[in-house]
């Protein structure tokens, strides 16, 4: 169990990036979620820093705590996620440039989506959110 907990922290960045991707697709003021999640990620990492060793570490028997399959999965998941993040931003830029009418948010399931138009302020939020998570990597 401890081995899993040591390795699960590598999924923090991918989860935050996926939530940012969904928020950019959702539109509206949700495009700023990535900026807030960056702050949350910093706080979580700072608070848990004393509890995790550098890298995956070693157990009391000298065996590595790293789970190669889990750590490799993070790496392979991140490439398409980064690509989708860039596509989502490009889609929002295209909407802004085309002058798509800004309408009401519609409900898709339990989530509100604004699939039409984007304001200049929202475009700035989407660009900052994308830039933050494209820059930190994994």
Secondary structure, 3 states (H helix, E strand, C coil): CHHHHHHHHHHHHHHHHHHHHHHHHHCHHHHHHHHHHHHHHHHHHHHHHHHCCCCCCECCCCCECCCHHHHHHHHHHHHHHHHHHHHHHHHHHHHHHHCCCCCCCEEECCEEECCCCCCHHHHHHHHHHHHHHHHHCC
